[in-house]
Amino acid sequence: MNRDEVDRALHDLRDEKERISAALLDLEGHQGRRLLDGTAVSGETGRLQAGLRSRLTELWSLFDLYGAALDAAEELRARHPKPGQAQLAELTRLLTGPSVELPMEEVPIERRTLLSSPTGEKLTLAGTVERMTPLFEEAARMVADVDAVWSELLSVLGTVEAERGEVAALAASLGGGPDPELDRACREIDVLAAAVRADPLSFKKDGRADASRLRAAGTGLAGVRRRLAEAAAFRDGAEARLRQAALAVDGVREAEAAARRARDEVLVKIAAPVLPEIADRSAVLVDRLAAVKGLRDARRWNDLAERVLDLERAAAAALEQARADHDLVTGLLDRREELRGRLDAYRVKAGRLGLAEDAELTRIYQEARELLWTSPCDLRKATVTLSGYQQAISSRTKGSDR
C-alpha cells in the first residue's frame, strides 16, 4: 500500500471502529440486556443470559484486539510522516494482514486443532469484523427477544399488582379478619410475579409473550374487588338494610305465630288431623340478627354484607315455609267450610225438586250437618255422608224422570 492508500484505510477503519463501538454500546445499553444483567434469572431465561454474556464477552474482547491493532497502525503512521518501504510494508500488514492475534483462551475449542499455536488464532481487521458480526446479531436478537417478552409481561403484571394493592386497601378499609378469596388471589399473583421475574421466557408461546395466566389472575382479583365494592356500598346503607332485615325477621315470627294459632284451632275443630309441626325458625333468625348487629358495631363491613345477605335469604325461606304451613293447616278448615256449603246447596236442590219432606234425605242431611257443625269435625266421615246425601238426591231425581 502506498501512503495515500494507508491514510484512506486508516480513515475508513477509524470510522468503522467508531460505528462498531457505538453499536456495542447500544447493545450494552439495551433495556433487554439491562433487565437480564440486573436480575437473577433461571430456566430458559437463565440459559439465554449465559449465552448473551458469553457473546458480549467475546465481542468486547475481539473489539479490544481490533482496536489495539488499529492503534498500532495509527501510532506507526504518526511516527513516520513520510514512511519508507519498510514502514509501508508494516502498515500494510497491520491494516490488511493477520494483525489481530487471539490468545489461545479466546479461540473456541471447535476452532482449535491438535497442533494449534499456543499464541492462538490470527485474524485480519476485516476478519475480526466478520467474526464479530454474527456474534453481535445473535446477541441483538437475544436482548430484543427477552425485552419484547419481558416488557409485555411486566406491563400486565404491573397492572395486576396495582389492582391487588387497591383491592387490599379496600379490604383493609372494610375491617374484619382475613379474606380467604383475596388471600388465595394474592398468593397466585405472587407465584406468577416470581415466575415472570425469574424466567419470563417460560411464558413465551408461539414466539410471543403469553400473559393469559396473568390476565386470568387479574380477572379473579376483579371478582374479589366487585364483592368488596358491594360491601363498601353496603356500609353506606347498612342501617337501612339492618332495619329491613329486622322487619323480615318480625314477619317470620308473625307468620309462625299465625300458623300455630291456626294449628291450635284445627286441633280443636277437626278430628285426628295430620298436621305439621310449626318450627320456631324466627328464634334462630333473631340470634343471627343480633350477631350481624355485632359485626356492624365492630365495623366489619365485608363480613356484615355477606351475613346480612344470608340472613335475608334465610328469612325469606322461613317466611315462605311458615306461610306454606299455615295454608296446609287452614286447608282443613277450608275443606270443612267447603263441605258445609255443598251440604246447603244440596238441601236447596232437594227442596227445589220437592224432596224437602223425604224422611230418608232428611235423616242423611241431619247426620251430615251434625258431623260438619260439631267440633271436632270428622272430615272423612262427613265427606262420605255428604256424598251419600248427594247420591240419594240424584237417585230420586232419576226415579221421578222414569
Secondary structure by P-SEA (a helix, b strand, c coil): ccaaaaaaaaaaaaaaaaaaaaaaaaaaacaaaaaaaaccccaaaaaaaaaaaaaaaaaaaaaaaaaaaaaaaaaaaaacccccaaaaaaaaaaacccccccccccccccccccccccccccccaaaaaaaaaaaaaaaaaaaaaaaaaaaaaaaaaaaaaaaaaaaaaaaaaacccccaaaaaaaaaaaaaaaaaacccccccccccccaaaaaaaaaaaaaaaaaaaaaaaaaaaaaaaaaaaaaaaaaaaaaaaaaaaaaaaaaacccccccccccaaaaaaaaaaaaaaaaaaacaaaaaaaaaaaaaaaaaaaaaaaaaaaaaaaaaaaaaaaaaaaaaaaaaaaaaacccccaaaaaaaaaaaaaaaccccaaaaaaaaaaaaaaaaaaaaaaaac
